[in-house]
Amino acid sequence: MASIANPTSMPEASIPDRTEERKLREPDIKPMADSLPKMKVTGLDFYYGPRQALFGINLAIPEKKITALIGPSGCGKSTFLRSLNRMYETVRQARAEGDILLDGENTQDMDVAKLRRRVGMVFQKSNPFPKTIYENVAYGLRVNGWKGRLSEVVEQSLRRAALWEEVKDSLYKSAYALSGGQQQRLCIARALAVEPEVLLLDEPCSALDPIATAKIEELLYSLKDLCTIVIVTHNMQQAARVADFTGFFLLGKLIEFNETPIIFKRPAKKETEDYITGRFG
């Protein structure tokens, strides 16, 4: 916008107030800048063999906030999520290029077991172990040589996962006896037991009914004071309900990232608007 050399020489009524117009045209990203990044991704390219799946992703994930990743199937959001704790290393010929920092430290330089303890993950399909409810939650603690009282941590983790009241009288029954929603919250409790700093969730509600989904969403909201949360979801309403920040992926690229209300009400990119309004996806 051209500057006005001497605004005092113009009648006050003739100076148009562009404040509201500017707010609609330009996303206000100041609050995002004020949020400290827990993880920072710079120039991330990802490959499955010769096929490139992610292209030059740059993203700062705010600490102790919920970040949602949305986009159509095959756009790269789950691949990006798995790159954050190197879970892709279980796939042959998969490789990542670029920098992923956790509290300023490059994740490629970390011991992978320690990285995944700090950056936990819950998958799309609940995957409880063929063990009791108690042993499912205690598993990570045992593997990591926990020396304290297991029962206290198991109870605390189940309470954090909003599952304790439902299972406290059946801790030594098989985890397979739980409903789908309960199994997913058990997997969250198992991840929380080792006190991760970041919790990654890959479409955790895709196979759940609305009641179970609502419980997971309430749980996520209560957990963000404890850790940083990144969730991949196909459900745009879910992203709008639970996320502080939202990123839109398309064809392996991060098209737009901003505060969730801005993404859904006044996105800066036409591709984002088209996806949110249902023109494709």
N, C-alpha and C positions, 0 to 999 in steps of 0.2 A: 504494500500500500504506500503510495507516494506521501512524503512528509509535507506538512503545511508550514510554510516559513513563518507566518505570523498569525496564529489562530485567534489572537485577541482582536485582530482587525475585522474579523467576520462576526456577524450577529450570532449570538449564542444558539438561536433556534436553527441556524443553517448548518451547524456542524452535526452530521448524522451520527447517531450512536450505533456503532457496529458491534457492540459487545455480544449480543445474543447471536448475531449472524456468525461472528468469529467462533463462538463456542460450538455452533453446529457444524462448522466447516473444519475446525482443527481440534483433534482429540487433545484433551488436557492430560498430559502424562506426568505432571509434576509429582502427584502422590506416588507414582511408580518409582520415580527417581529417589524419593525419600525412603523407600523400603530397601533394607539391606539385602543384597543377594546372598543366598545360601550356596547356590551353585551358579556357575557362569559358563556358558557354552559359546565358543568362538570358532567360526569357520568349520563347522562339523559337516563332513561328507561321509556317507556310509555306503558300503558296497556288500552285496551278496554275490560273491564271485565277481564276474565282470559287470553285473548289473548294478547301477547306482540307484540307491533308494532315497538318500537324503542329499540335499544340495545346499551347502553354505549356510547352515543354521547358526544364527546368533541369538542367544536368549539368556537373560539374567533371571533366575528363579528367586523370587523374594522369600526371605526367611519367615517362618511361622505364619505363612499364608497358604491358602488353597489355590493352586494353579490348575486350571482345566485345559486340556488339549482336545480340540474338536476338529472335525473334518470328515469327508466321505471315506468309505472303506478303501484301503490300499494307499492312503495319502502319506503314510510314513509316521503317524503319531505314535503307534506302538513300538515301532523300530527306534524312534527317538527315546521313548521312555526306557527301553531296555539298554540303551547306550549309556544311561546315567549311572548304572552300577555294573556295567560290563556283562550283563546277562547274555548279551549276544554271543559271547565267547563259547557258548555251548553249541552254536551253529557252525558247521564246517564252512570254511572259506568266507566267513563274514568278517568284515574289518571296518574300523572307524578311523578317520583321519581328521585332525583338528584338536582343539583343546577343550577338555571338560574339567572344570575346577570345582573342588569342594572346599569351602573355606580357604580359597586361594591356593590349594594344593592340587596338582594334576592327578586325576584319578588313575591315569596309566602308570604312575610311579608308585601306587599303593599296592599293598598286598590285597589280592582280590577278596579273600575271606574277611579281612578287616573292613574293606570298602562296603561289602554287602551287609555287614553288621551295622554300619553307619547309615547305609542307604538300603532299607528293606523294601520288599516287593510283595504285593498281593495280586494274584492272577485272575483272569476273567472267570475261569471255572474254579470253584472252590476245590482245594486239593488237600484235605486233611490226611494225615498219615494213618495207616492201619493200626492205630494205638488208641488208648483211652483219651478222653478229653484232657485229663490232667497231663498225660505224657506228651500230648501234642503241644501244649503250651510250654512245658518244661524242656522240650527237645533242644531248642537253641541254647538254652542256659547250660544244659549238660555238655553239649558239644564244645561250648566255649569255656568249660571248666569253672562254672559258677560255684563259689564256695559258701554262699549264704544260704538262707532258708528258702528252699524252693517253693514251699506252700504259700508263703507270703507274696512272692512275686507272681505265682500263678493266679492267686486271687486278685491281686492288683491289676494284672493284665486283663483278666476276664471282666473285671469291673470297668476298666477303661473301654473295653469293647462292648459294653452294655449287654453282657451275656451272663454275668455271675448269678443273678437272681433266677435265671432260667435253668442253670445247670449245677448249682451248688450242691444239690442232693444226688447228682449222678456223675460226679467227676471221674469215676472209675468204670464208666460204661463206654462202649465204643463210640468214637466220634462219628461213625457212619450212621448212628441212630438219630443224629440231629437232622433237622430240616435243612433245606438248601440255604436259606437265609442265616440260620444258626451256624452252619458249617462255614459260611463266608466270614461271619463275625469271629468264629474260632480261628480262622486263618489270620485275621487281623490281630487277634489277641496273641497268637504265636509270634507274629512279626513285632508286636509292641513289647514282648517280654524282654528282648535284648536292648530295649530303649534306643531305637534308631533315631538319627537326627533328621532323616528324610524318609518319607513313606511314599512309595510309588504304587499306584493302583491302576491296573489295566482293565477297564470296563468291569468293575466289581459287581455291578448290579444288572448286567445284561440278561442273566438267566433267572432273576428274582421277580417275585410278584410285587405289586405296589406297596404293600404293607412292609415287606422285608426291605424294599428299596428305601422307604422312608426312614427306617431304623438305621440303615447304613449312612444315609445322608445326615441324620441327627448326630450320629457317632463322629463322622468326619468333622462336622462343625465344632464339636467339643474337643477334638484332638488337636486342632491347629495351634492351641496354646502350648502344646508339648513338642510338636515337630512340624517340619515343613512338609506339605502334602502336594503331590502332583498326581492328577487323575486324568486318564484317558476315558472319554465317554462319547457315545454316539447320540446320547440324549441331550439335546441342546437346552431343554427346560431344566435338566439336572445341573448343567453347567451354570445356568443363570441363577439357580437357587443356591448352590453351595460355594461357588468359586469367587475369590477376590479378584483374580486375574484370569484371562482366557487367551489362548493362542489358537489361531486358525491355520491348519495345515492343508495344503493342496498340491498334489503331484510331487511330493517330496520336498516342498518348500514351505517355510513359515511365512505365510502371507501377511499376517498381522498379529500383534500382541499388545494388549492394553488392559486396563481395568475392565472388568466384566460388564458393567453398565454401559460403558462406551462402545464395546464390541457389539452389544446387542441393540443399542439405541441409535448410535451414530458412528458406525464403522467408517474408517478412512478409505478402505479399499473396496472397489466394486465387487470383487470376487467374494469378499466376506459378506457383503450385503446380499448378494445373489444366493449364497448358501443358506444364510440365516432365514431368508424369506422363502426358501423352498424352491428356488428356480432350478436348482440341481442338487444332487446328493443322494 
